Amino acid sequence: MNTNVNPFLVWTPRLLTIGFAGFVGLFAIDAFTEEGNTMDVMRAFLIHLTPSLIIVLILVFSWNREWIGGLTFIVLAITYAFYAQSHFWWILLISIPLFIIGILFSIVWFHKRGTR
């Protein structure tokens, strides 16, 4: 990592992404309230966990290439807000954090570009 960039600025979007993935992962616990055998419940749990895994995968690709995180999280936020436009609270809980994370990754990327 570039030593000219404030470490707080560099680590904030990464830690927020990990926290957000954990928050979204909490929704996977809902799978254990479903009826069925153990394999059906575990399959439902893994399906519910997929959004968290995607978020972590985006973080992995964005770790040293912040422009990927900035672009991807902003696009995800806008796309989710478009599809959930009739659910204000869903947008508030999902799209707004994604958008903030995307902006923070973008700020780090622009800052690193400016210090080269």
Summary of the structure (lengths in Angstrom):
residues: 116
radius of gyration: 16.4
end to end distance: 11.9
largest distance: 56.8
contacts: 329
relative contact order: 0.16
helix: 84%
strand: 0%
